Each structure stands twice: as structure tokens, then as C-alpha cells.
Amino acid sequence: MIGRGRTISNDFEIKGAQLASDVKVGGYAFTKPFLTLNPIFPIGNFGAAVLRNFAVTFDQKNKLVRFVAKEKNIVLPPPTRPTGGPPR
């Protein structure tokens, strides 16, 4: 468990782990990313930690989205606790 979350009707544990291998999406590689999961939202989420590395362009007319990052290999570090220590 790396934290707790709350919605209007639920409290839940947030769990996480670092993957043993890289994840590739398009022309980008995420080096052994740290993933967080919770039971309230069972579908995977690309997430802000990933998106902050990209400039995102929406082409509404052609129904396209373009993602551009400065680097082709992106490192997603594990979250830190307010005390600065790693999650347990």
C-alpha cells in the first residue's frame, strides 16, 4: 500500500509497484515505470505522471490526438511520501 484515497462514498487503499520491464507506447519507452492501482477505478489510466512529459495536440476536425515529448525514453519515478521517503 502506498497511500489511501477517498471518494464521496468510499475509502480505499492505493497500491503500487515498479514493473520489472519497460513499457513501450508508440515511439516512446517508459523505463521500468512505477504503477499505481486502486480497486475503485478498475480500468487503467494513462495518468498525469505520464502526460506531464508530453505536449498534447487535439485535432478535433480529424478526430486525432498527437503526443510529443522531448525524450524517447521516459523515467517515471516512484511517488514519495510527504516526509521524502519512498513508499513501503
C-alpha positions as CSV (number, residue, x, y, z in Angstrom):
1,M,0.0,0.0,0.0
2,I,1.4,3.4,-0.9
3,G,-1.5,5.5,0.2
4,R,-5.2,5.9,0.8
5,G,-7.9,7.6,-1.3
6,R,-11.4,8.7,-0.7
7,T,-14.5,9.3,-2.8
8,I,-17.8,10.6,-1.6
9,S,-18.9,7.1,-0.8
10,N,-15.7,5.0,-0.4
11,D,-12.3,4.9,1.3
12,F,-9.7,2.7,-0.4
13,E,-6.1,1.7,-0.4
14,I,-3.9,2.8,-3.3
15,K,-1.4,0.1,-4.2
16,G,1.7,0.4,-6.4
17,A,4.7,-1.5,-7.8
18,Q,7.6,-0.9,-10.1
19,L,7.4,-3.0,-13.3
20,A,10.3,-5.4,-14.0
21,S,10.4,-4.4,-17.7
22,D,9.9,-1.3,-19.8
23,V,6.6,-0.3,-21.4
24,K,6.5,1.0,-25.0
25,V,3.8,3.2,-26.3
26,G,4.2,4.5,-29.9
27,G,7.8,5.6,-30.3
28,Y,8.3,6.1,-26.5
29,A,9.7,3.8,-23.9
30,F,8.9,4.1,-20.2
31,T,11.8,2.6,-18.2
32,K,10.5,0.2,-15.6
33,P,7.7,2.5,-14.6
34,F,6.1,2.7,-11.2
35,L,2.3,2.0,-11.5
36,T,-0.4,2.8,-9.0
37,L,-3.7,0.9,-8.9
38,N,-6.8,1.1,-6.8
39,P,-10.0,-1.0,-6.7
40,I,-12.5,1.9,-7.1
41,F,-11.2,2.7,-10.7
42,P,-10.6,-0.8,-12.2
43,I,-9.7,0.5,-15.7
44,G,-6.2,1.6,-16.4
45,N,-5.4,5.3,-16.6
46,F,-2.7,6.9,-18.6
47,G,-2.4,9.5,-15.9
48,A,-0.8,12.9,-15.1
49,A,2.6,11.4,-14.3
50,V,2.9,10.2,-17.9
51,L,1.1,13.1,-19.6
52,R,3.3,15.8,-17.9
53,N,6.1,14.6,-20.2
54,F,4.2,15.4,-23.4
55,A,2.8,18.3,-25.4
56,V,-0.7,17.1,-26.4
57,T,-2.4,18.4,-29.5
58,F,-6.1,17.7,-30.3
59,D,-7.2,17.8,-34.0
60,Q,-11.0,17.9,-33.5
61,K,-11.8,18.1,-37.2
62,N,-9.9,14.8,-38.0
63,K,-10.5,13.2,-34.5
64,L,-6.8,12.8,-33.8
65,V,-4.6,13.3,-30.8
66,R,-0.8,13.8,-31.1
67,F,1.7,13.3,-28.2
68,V,5.2,14.8,-28.5
69,A,7.9,14.5,-25.8
70,K,11.5,15.8,-25.8
71,E,12.9,12.4,-24.9
72,K,12.1,9.0,-26.4
73,N,13.0,7.2,-23.1
74,I,11.0,8.5,-20.1
75,V,11.6,7.6,-16.5
76,L,8.6,7.6,-14.1
77,P,10.0,7.6,-10.6
78,P,8.0,6.1,-7.7
79,P,5.9,8.6,-5.7
80,T,7.4,10.0,-2.5
81,R,5.7,10.4,0.9
82,P,5.5,13.9,2.4
83,T,8.5,13.0,4.5
84,G,10.5,12.4,1.4
85,G,10.8,8.7,1.9
86,P,9.9,6.0,-0.7
87,P,6.6,4.2,-0.4
88,R,6.6,1.0,1.6
